[in-house]
């Protein structure tokens, strides 16, 4: 082995030689880095690491995606953090795709009030919602209008997105932190919606008194942005949810029977299902179809309650109990009463000839809370319900069950028939009666489902040549919610649909729409974007008490320690120099 020459050794020990070697190494590292792209994320929660689903979508972009973000200006600290995090996330996405472009815009930059109002109105018309915050300045407390959102543009199409995810009952710091956690999901979902070439098909089932098109107008319109949405009456038609492809015509015709739709929605039926219709849904599931069951086990109407002050909750006979039991759940014939509930408006007196209205808690309208950290419900606002029932899970092999939604820690159940009287709003509730905690009202079922009709196909369909019966499903999933009204939007005074989740009485926006969009996305989409919502960014807050008590110590340490280190280092260097030259 050849040893380095003396000249080489001298070059390596010479200062100029060291600099040359350093630059040679630096150039080599840059060349290698340009050939092999990689990034290192040293944070504990991997906040700067994009998911595999996000990277795949970014790499498949064939045109520029332009984000116009309205988070520029003099904001409170929390909104500055949201702005900076948004910029960091967009830069992270830009590292994987040159098609990501963005600008941050201040909608309040005009000094003219009328121009600012025109800008605000335009942003509202484009679908962005403002937030008003109090900002302390030298002149005092100023009310500031902020639009914490963005417009995403791709190939001439535009989509508004909200970067701030409001949650009822959550303090502002946690709302901002949750919004930052969801930034990747929020941004990449918008890109996916605009760039998706083929839309999946979804169907609302009809024929059993399900909610009308007007009653689900808002969620339908929202779903149409991402899916082909249809309304399909079953009426015993064996081909209502399926289609046939001819695969062999040489001797005898052979067919492959496939589902027309990825997911179907059963939205609050009020009439019995025939065995033929149940069989059609059953075989849809056996072929891998997904279902969102939104069922009212108990029938109770607000109309008669408002007219007479009294109504009864009675069992809703739908003939679905055996089918849902086979799949792993039982909807109970009861109603949940919950101290954590929505108020209703009732007349409590008269002033002259004018009625006086009051908001009183209505225990039959529980505010339902997402119960775990499943990506479908993580960081969601509470959901509004009406006359919701409890759910029990049944042990079925090969079926995994996840409780998604529950009542609060202060609830109770009443078996049917249930007397529902407005007088109870005027009475102080006995909290000792509200001891049931976290009663399940929403369940996710996943796995291989058995057919309800194994060895007992309905006689009218037994000889049907296009039936294609299966006794066991492909791996699939379904969601069961014991409240059909969870998908129903209210109407305004003119009969126009209001946004889903908006409560007309309290003027609050609740989480129904977000939950249902997440649920359908989880069941239907193949890009697994919903898994991104499991990301958690910890909010590392300072101990305020310790900060106040130890303020002087830490300020002195931060100022004095660097100076002390420099003095010690200087003394050491002086000592080394004296010792060297003294010899």
C-alpha positions in Angstrom: 0.0 0.0 0.0 1.4 3.4 -1.1 2.1 5.8 1.7 1.2 9.6 1.3 4.2 11.5 0.0 5.9 14.1 2.1 4.6 16.9 -0.1 1.0 15.6 0.4 1.5 15.6 4.2 2.9 19.1 4.1 -0.1 20.3 2.1 -2.5 18.8 4.6 -0.8 20.5 7.5 -0.5 23.8 5.7 -3.5 26.2 6.5 -4.1 26.9 2.8 -4.0 23.2 2.1 -6.7 22.5 4.8 -8.9 25.1 3.2 -8.5 23.5 -0.2 -9.3 20.1 1.2 -12.4 21.5 3.0 -13.8 23.0 -0.2 -13.1 19.8 -2.2 -15.1 17.8 0.4 -17.8 20.4 0.4 -18.1 20.2 -3.4 -18.3 16.4 -3.3 -21.0 16.5 -0.6 -23.1 18.9 -2.7 -22.7 16.8 -5.8 -23.8 13.7 -3.9 -26.7 15.7 -2.4 -27.9 16.8 -5.8 -28.0 13.2 -7.0 -29.8 11.8 -3.9 -32.7 13.8 -2.4 -33.3 13.4 1.3 -34.4 15.4 4.3 -33.8 14.9 8.0 -36.4 15.7 10.6 -35.0 15.6 14.1 -38.2 16.8 15.9 -39.8 14.3 18.3 -43.3 14.4 16.6 -41.8 14.5 13.1 -43.6 17.8 12.4 -41.6 18.4 9.2 -42.1 14.9 7.8 -44.8 14.6 5.1 -46.9 11.5 5.0 -46.5 9.0 2.1 -49.9 9.8 0.8 -49.0 13.5 0.6 -45.8 12.9 -1.2 -47.5 10.7 -3.8 -50.1 13.4 -4.6 -47.4 16.1 -4.8 -45.2 14.0 -7.1 -48.2 13.3 -9.5 -49.1 17.0 -10.0 -49.0 18.0 -13.6 -49.7 21.7 -13.2 -49.1 24.5 -10.7 -51.2 24.7 -7.5 -51.4 28.3 -6.3 -52.2 29.1 -2.7 -53.4 32.7 -1.9 -53.1 32.8 1.9 -54.8 35.6 3.8 -52.6 35.5 6.9 -50.4 38.6 6.4 -50.4 41.6 8.7 -49.9 42.6 12.3 -51.6 39.7 14.2 -51.7 38.4 17.7 -48.9 35.9 18.5 -51.1 32.9 18.0 -52.1 33.8 14.5 -48.5 34.6 13.7 -47.6 31.1 14.7 -50.4 29.8 12.4 -49.0 31.9 9.6 -45.5 30.8 10.1 -46.5 27.1 10.3 -48.5 27.5 7.1 -45.5 28.9 5.3 -43.3 26.1 6.7 -45.8 23.5 5.5 -46.0 25.0 2.0 -42.2 25.2 1.8 -42.0 21.5 2.9 -44.5 20.6 0.1 -42.5 22.7 -2.4 -39.5 20.6 -1.6 -41.3 17.6 -3.1 -43.0 19.4 -6.0 -42.0 22.5 -8.0 -45.7 23.0 -8.8 -46.5 24.4 -5.3 -46.7 28.2 -5.5 -48.0 30.6 -2.8 -48.4 34.2 -1.8 -49.4 35.6 1.6 -51.8 38.5 1.3 -53.0 41.1 3.8 -56.8 41.7 3.2 -56.7 44.7 5.6 -53.8 46.5 4.0 -55.9 49.3 2.5 -56.1 52.4 4.7 -59.5 53.2 3.3 -62.3 51.5 5.3 -64.7 51.1 2.4 -62.0 49.3 0.3 -61.3 47.0 3.3 -65.0 46.2 3.6 -65.2 45.5 -0.2 -62.3 43.1 0.2 -64.0 41.4 3.2 -67.2 41.0 1.3 -65.4 39.5 -1.7 -63.6 36.9 0.5 -66.9 36.0 2.1 -68.5 35.4 -1.3 -65.6 33.2 -2.2 -66.3 31.0 0.9 -63.9 32.3 3.5 -65.1 33.0 7.0 -63.7 35.9 9.1 -62.6 35.8 12.7 -62.7 38.9 15.0 -60.0 39.1 17.7 -59.0 41.7 20.2 -55.5 43.0 19.7 -53.7 45.2 22.3 -51.9 48.2 20.8 -50.5 51.4 22.1 -53.8 53.1 21.5 -55.7 50.5 23.4 -57.7 47.3 22.5 -58.6 47.2 18.8 -61.0 44.8 17.2 -59.3 43.2 14.3 -60.8 41.2 11.4 -58.8 38.2 10.3 -59.4 35.7 7.5 -57.5 32.6 8.6 -57.9 30.8 5.3 -56.7 30.5 1.7 -57.9 30.2 -1.8 -56.4 27.2 -3.7 -56.3 27.5 -7.5 -55.5 24.6 -10.0 -56.2 24.6 -13.7 -58.8 27.4 -13.5 -60.6 25.9 -10.5 -60.7 27.6 -7.1 -61.4 26.1 -3.7 -61.6 28.0 -0.3 -60.1 26.4 2.8 -60.2 27.3 6.4 -56.9 27.1 8.2 -58.4 27.8 11.7 -60.6 25.0 12.9 -62.9 26.4 15.5 -64.1 24.0 18.3 -66.9 24.7 20.7 -65.7 24.7 24.3 -62.0 24.6 23.4 -59.7 27.5 24.5 -58.1 29.6 21.8 -54.6 28.2 22.4 -55.7 24.6 21.8 -57.8 25.6 18.8 -54.7 27.2 17.2 -52.5 24.2 18.1 -55.1 21.7 16.7 -55.3 23.8 13.5 -51.5 23.7 13.1 -51.6 19.9 13.6 -54.2 19.6 10.8 -52.3 21.9 8.3 -50.9 19.0 6.2 -54.4 17.4 6.0 -56.1 20.7 5.2 -53.7 21.7 2.5 -53.2 18.4 0.8 -56.9 17.6 0.9 -57.5 20.8 -1.1 -54.9 19.7 -3.7 -56.4 16.2 -3.9 -59.9 17.6 -4.5 -58.8 19.8 -7.3 -56.4 17.4 -9.0 -58.3 14.1 -8.7 -58.9 12.8 -12.3 -61.7 10.3 -11.5 -64.4 10.8 -8.9 -65.7 7.9 -6.8 -69.4 7.3 -6.8 -71.7 7.7 -3.8 -75.4 7.0 -3.5 -78.1 8.0 -1.1 -80.6 5.1 -0.8 -84.3 5.9 -1.4 -87.6 4.0 -1.0 -88.0 3.9 2.8 -88.9 7.5 3.7 -85.3 8.6 3.9 -84.5 12.3 4.2 -85.4 14.3 1.1 -82.9 15.9 -1.2 -83.6 19.3 0.3 -82.9 18.0 3.8 -79.5 16.8 2.9 -78.8 19.5 0.3 -75.7 21.0 2.0 -73.8 17.8 2.5 -74.8 16.6 -1.0 -73.4 19.8 -2.5 -70.2 19.5 -0.5 -69.7 15.8 -1.5 -70.2 16.7 -5.2 -67.0 18.6 -5.1 -65.1 15.3 -4.7 -67.5 12.5 -5.7 -70.3 11.7 -8.1 -73.4 11.7 -5.9 -76.7 10.0 -6.9 -80.0 9.1 -5.3 -81.0 5.5 -5.9 -84.3 3.9 -5.1 -84.0 0.2 -4.3 -87.6 -1.1 -4.8 -86.4 -4.7 -4.9 -84.3 -4.1 -8.0 -81.4 -6.6 -7.8 -79.3 -4.5 -10.1 -79.9 -1.1 -8.3 -76.4 -1.1 -6.8 -74.5 -3.4 -9.2 -73.5 -3.7 -12.8 -72.4 -6.6 -15.0 -69.4 -7.0 -17.2 -69.3 -9.8 -19.8 -66.0 -11.7 -19.4 -66.6 -14.8 -21.6 -68.9 -15.1 -24.7 -67.3 -18.1 -26.5 -69.7 -20.8 -25.3 -71.8 -19.5 -22.5 -72.1 -16.0 -21.3 -70.3 -15.3 -18.0 -70.6 -12.1 -16.1 -68.6 -10.4 -13.4 -70.9 -8.5 -11.0 -69.4 -5.4 -9.5 -70.7 -2.5 -7.4 -71.7 0.7 -9.1 -70.8 2.7 -6.0 -68.0 2.9 -3.5 -70.2 3.9 -0.6 -74.0 4.2 0.1 -75.7 6.4 2.7 -78.9 5.3 4.5 -80.1 8.6 5.8 -82.9 8.3 8.5 -85.4 5.9 6.9 -88.8 5.8 8.6 -90.4 2.8 6.7 -89.8 -0.9 6.9 -87.2 -2.5 4.6 -88.3 -5.4 2.6 -86.2 -8.6 2.6 -85.4 -7.9 -1.1 -84.0 -4.5 -0.3 -82.0 -5.8 2.7 -80.6 -8.5 0.5 -79.5 -5.9 -2.1 -77.6 -3.9 0.6 -76.2 -7.1 2.1 -74.7 -8.3 -1.2 -73.4 -4.8 -1.9 -71.5 -5.1 1.4 -70.3 -8.7 0.5 -68.7 -7.3 -2.7 -66.7 -4.8 -0.7 -69.2 -1.9 -0.6 -69.2 0.6 2.3 -72.2 1.8 4.1 -73.0 4.8 6.4 -76.0 3.8 8.4 -77.8 6.8 10.0 -80.7 5.2 11.8 -83.3 6.4 14.3 -84.2 3.4 16.4 -86.8 5.6 18.2 -89.3 7.9 16.4 -89.9 11.3 18.1 -91.0 14.5 16.3 -90.5 18.1 17.3 -93.5 19.3 15.4 -96.1 17.8 17.7 -94.0 18.8 20.7 -94.0 22.4 19.7 -97.7 22.4 18.9 -98.9 20.6 22.1 -95.9 20.6 24.4 -96.1 16.8 24.7 -95.0 13.9 22.5 -93.9 10.3 22.9 -90.8 8.5 21.6 -91.8 5.1 20.2 -89.9 2.3 18.6 -89.2 2.8 14.9 -89.9 -0.5 13.2 -87.5 -0.7 10.3 -86.8 -4.4 10.0 -83.0 -3.8 10.2 -82.3 -5.2 13.6 -81.3 -8.7 12.5 -79.0 -7.3 9.7 -77.1 -4.9 11.9 -76.9 -7.5 14.6 -75.2 -9.9 12.1 -72.7 -7.2 11.3 -71.8 -6.5 14.9 -74.1 -3.8 16.5 -77.4 -3.5 18.2 -79.4 -0.2 18.1 -81.3 0.0 21.4 -84.9 1.3 21.7 -84.1 4.1 24.1 -83.4 7.8 24.1 -80.3 9.4 25.6 -80.8 12.4 27.9 -77.6 14.4 28.5 -76.8 17.5 30.6 -74.4 18.6 27.9 -77.0 19.5 25.4 -78.3 22.1 23.0 -80.9 24.6 24.2 -84.2 25.2 22.5 -86.3 28.3 22.3 -89.6 28.3 24.1 -92.1 30.9 25.1 -91.7 31.7 28.8 -94.0 34.7 29.2 -95.8 37.6 27.6 -95.0 41.3 27.6 -98.2 42.9 26.6 -99.2 41.0 23.4 -95.6 40.0 22.6 -94.3 36.6 23.6 -91.0 36.4 25.5 -88.6 33.7 24.4 -85.9 32.0 26.4 -83.1 29.5 25.7 -83.6 26.5 27.9 -81.5 23.2 27.9 -83.1 20.4 26.0 -81.7 17.1 27.3 -83.0 15.1 24.3 -80.6 17.0 22.0 -77.2 15.9 23.3 -73.9 17.5 22.2 -72.0 14.4 21.1 -68.3 14.3 21.7 -65.7 12.4 19.5 -64.5 9.8 21.9 -60.9 8.9 20.8 -57.9 9.9 18.6 -59.1 8.0 15.5 -58.1 10.1 12.5 -61.8 10.4 11.5 -62.8 12.3 14.6 -59.5 13.8 15.9 -59.8 17.5 16.8 -63.4 17.7 15.7 -66.0 20.1 17.2 -68.9 18.6 19.1 -71.8 17.3 17.0 -75.5 18.2 17.4 -78.1 15.4 17.6 -81.8 15.0 18.0 -83.4 12.1 19.9 -80.3 9.9 19.7 -80.2 6.3 21.0 -77.5 4.1 22.5 -75.6 1.4 20.6 -74.2 -1.9 21.9 -71.5 -3.8 20.0 -71.8 -7.6 19.4 -69.0 -10.1 19.3 -68.6 -11.1 15.6 -65.5 -12.9 14.4 -63.1 -11.0 12.1 -64.9 -7.6 12.8 -63.0 -4.8 14.6 -65.1 -2.2 16.3 -64.1 1.4 17.1 -66.3 3.7 19.2 -66.3 7.0 17.4 -69.0 9.1 19.2 -70.3 9.0 22.7 -72.5 11.0 25.0 -70.9 13.1 27.8 -70.1 11.9 31.3 -73.5 13.1 32.6 -76.2 11.2 30.7 -79.0 8.7 31.1 -81.1 6.5 28.9 -84.9 6.0 28.9 -86.5 2.9 27.3 -89.4 3.3 24.9 -92.1 4.5 25.1 -90.6 7.7 26.3 -92.8 10.6 27.5 -91.3 13.9 26.2 -92.7 17.0 27.8 -91.5 20.6 27.5 -92.3 21.2 31.2 -89.1 19.4 32.0 -87.1 22.4 30.7 -88.5 24.5 33.6 -87.4 22.0 36.2 -83.9 21.7 37.8 -82.5 18.3 36.8 -81.6 15.7 39.4 -77.9 15.2 38.6 -78.0 11.9 40.5 -80.1 10.5 37.6 -77.5 11.4 35.0 -74.7 9.0 36.0 -74.2 7.0 32.8 -70.9 8.0 31.1 -69.9 8.0 27.5 -72.7 6.0 26.0 -71.8 4.9 22.4 -73.8 6.5 19.6 -71.4 6.0 16.7 -69.4 2.9 15.8 -66.9 2.0 13.0 -67.0 -1.6 11.9 -64.1 -3.1 9.8 -63.3 -6.5 8.6 -64.9 -9.5 6.8 -68.6 -9.5 7.4 -70.9 -12.6 7.3 -74.0 -12.4 5.1 -77.4 -12.2 6.8 -78.7 -14.4 4.0 -76.3 -17.3 4.2 -78.4 -20.4 3.6 -81.6 -18.3 3.4 -81.8 -16.3 0.2 -85.2 -14.6 -0.1 -87.5 -16.9 -2.2 -88.2 -14.1 -4.8 -84.5 -13.9 -5.6 -83.4 -17.5 -5.2 -83.6 -18.3 -8.9 -82.4 -15.0 -10.2 -79.5 -15.7 -12.7 -77.8 -12.3 -12.1 -77.8 -12.6 -8.3 -74.1 -13.7 -7.8 -74.6 -14.6 -4.2 -71.7 -14.3 -1.7 -71.9 -15.6 1.9 -68.9 -13.6 3.1 -67.7 -10.1 2.3 -64.4 -8.9 1.0 -62.5 -6.8 3.6 -64.7 -3.7 4.0 -66.0 -1.2 6.5 -69.2 0.6 7.6 -70.2 3.3 10.1 -73.3 3.0 12.2 -74.8 6.2 13.9 -77.9 6.0 16.0 -79.3 9.3 14.9 -80.6 10.0 11.4 -80.8 13.8 12.0 -77.0 14.1 12.3 -77.0 14.6 8.5 -80.0 16.8 8.2 -79.5 20.5 7.5 -82.0 23.1 8.9 -83.9 25.4 6.6 -84.1 29.2 6.9 -87.4 31.2 7.0 -87.7 31.0 3.2 -87.2 27.3 3.1 -83.6 27.4 1.8 -81.0 24.9 3.2 -78.7 26.2 5.9 -75.1 24.8 6.3 -75.0 21.3 7.9 -74.2 21.7 11.6 -75.4 25.2 11.9 -78.0 25.6 14.7 -80.6 28.2 13.8 -81.5 29.0 17.4 -78.0 29.4 19.0 -76.3 30.6 15.7 -73.4 28.2 16.4 -71.6 26.0 13.8 -71.1 22.5 15.1 -69.0 19.6 13.8 -71.6 17.5 11.9 -70.4 18.4 8.4 -66.7 17.8 9.1 -67.5 14.5 10.7 -69.6 13.2 7.8 -67.0 14.4 5.2 -64.3 12.6 7.2 -66.4 9.5 7.6 -67.2 9.2 3.8 -63.5 10.1 3.0 -62.3 7.3 5.3 -64.6 4.8 3.7 -64.3 5.8 0.1 -61.0 7.3 -0.7 -58.0 5.1 -1.6 -55.3 7.7 -1.0 -55.6 7.4 2.8 -55.4 11.1 3.4 -57.5 10.8 6.6 -54.6 9.1 8.3 -52.7 12.4 8.3 -55.1 13.6 11.0 -53.4 11.3 13.5 -50.3 13.6 13.6 -49.9 15.3 17.0 -47.8 18.4 17.5 -47.3 19.0 21.2 -47.9 22.5 22.5 -44.8 23.0 24.8 -46.0 25.9 27.0 -43.9 27.6 29.6 -44.8 27.2 33.3 -46.1 30.7 33.9 -45.8 30.5 37.7 -42.2 29.4 37.5 -41.5 32.2 34.9 -42.8 34.9 37.3 -41.0 33.5 40.3 -37.6 32.9 38.6 -37.7 35.7 36.0 -34.6 37.6 37.4 -32.5 34.4 37.7 -33.2 33.3 34.1 -32.7 36.8 32.6 -29.4 37.1 34.5 -28.3 33.6 33.4 -29.1 34.3 29.7 -27.2 37.6 29.7 -24.3 36.7 32.0 -23.5 33.1 31.0 -22.5 33.8 27.4 -20.2 36.6 28.6 -18.7 34.4 31.3 -18.0 31.6 28.8 -16.3 34.1 26.4 -14.1 35.4 29.3 -13.1 31.9 30.4 -12.3 30.9 26.8 -10.2 34.1 26.4 -8.2 33.4 29.6 -7.6 29.8 28.4 -6.3 31.0 25.0 -4.1 33.6 26.7 -2.6 31.0 29.0 -1.9 28.6 26.1 -0.2 31.4 24.1 2.0 32.5 27.1 3.0 28.9 27.7 3.8 28.3 24.1 6.0 31.4 23.6 7.6 31.2 27.0 9.2 27.9 25.9 
